[in-house]
Amino acid sequence: MAQIRHIALLSENQVALAEFYKATFGMKEVFRHVSKAGGGEAVYLSDGHINLACLPARGRPEGLYHFGFQVDDVDAAAELALAQGATQPPSELPRDGRFAEVYIKDPDGTRLDLSKGWKTS
């Protein structure tokens, strides 16, 4: 069964946002990298189950950006999503620490990452 295991937030001050989640909710930092596209660091946190990415907004609206499902078979999940009305076929993501293998868009255009897992410790 697919499980939501990843949430990504966009922020103009992603490092401070990550500090908020660490100090307020006890989340642990599990990864950090400088974006190759510019705009600062991406900070990945976890509560041991969910991976929370605090990403640089780079002029995009701040707030919820996307969420991700951990699945057993990425290709099969993407194929089923397309058969059920997904509006975008799988697109590969850069291998720079984002942990997702591909993303699709649901029928309303919301981005969904599909992966066999995210770093949570």
N, C-alpha and C positions, 0 to 999 in steps of 0.2 A: 504494500500500500504506500502511495506517495505521502510524504510528510513535508509540511512547511518547515524549512530549516534555515532560511536566510531572509533577511530584510535589509534593504539598502535605503539610506537617507542621504539627501543632498544638503550640503550646508556651505555657506561662505566661510565658516570658521569650524571646519570639521574636527580639528584637534581639540578645541574647547568643547565641542559637542560630545566627543568621545570621553573627555574628562568628566563631563556631567553624568554620563551613563555609568562610568566607573565609580564615581564618588556617591552617586545617589542610589544605584541599584546593585553595586558590587560586581559589575561585569568585569571580566578580565580581558586584557589586550592579548590577542593571539597572533596578530600579524600587522605589519605596517609597510607601506611602500610609497615611493614618490611616483606620481602619475607621469607616464611618458608623454602624455598629451599636454602636460603643463597644468598649473593650477594647484599644486601642492600635494600634500600627503593624503593617502587613503588610510584610515585606521579601522581595523577589524576587531570586534569585540565578541565575547561569547558569555553566556550564562551556563555553558556546559551542554546545551541542547541547540540553541538558536545562535546563528552567526549574524551579527549586526554590523553592517558596513557603514561607516561615516565617510562619505565621499565628497570631493570638492565639487561645488555646484557649477563653477565656471560659467556663470551667467544664466544657468537654468533655474527654474523656480525651486526654492528650498522646500524640503519636506520629503514625503515618501516618494521614492523613485521606482522601485520594483521589489518583488519578493521572489523567493525561489523554492522549488520543490526538489527534495531528494527522492530519486527514483531508482529502481533496480536496473532499468534499461532505458537509457536516454533516447535512443533512436525510436524505440517502440512507443515511448511516452509522447514524443514529438509527432509521430505518425498518427497516433490516436487523437491528439489535440487538433491536428489539421482536419481529421475526419469529423471532429465535433465542432468545427467552426473557427479555429485559430486563424488569425488574419495574416500571419507571417510565418513562412517556413523557418526551420532552425537556422540561426546565424551563429557562427563560432565567435567566441570571445577571445581576446588576447590572453596569453598565458603569463600574466604578470601578477598573479596573486589573487585574482578575482574568484577562483575556485569553481566557477560554473563552467560547464562544458559548452552549452549552447543556450540561446534564448529564443523564445517565440513571443507572439502577442496574442492575448485572449481576444474573443470576439469584440470587446469594447476598446481594444488597443493597448491594454495594460501589459507591460513587459513582464514575462515570467521566465526566470532562469531555471534550467533543468540540469541536474548534476547527480553524480553518485555520492556526493557529500561535500561538506564545507568544514574547514578547520574550526573545531570547537574547544580545543585545549592546547 
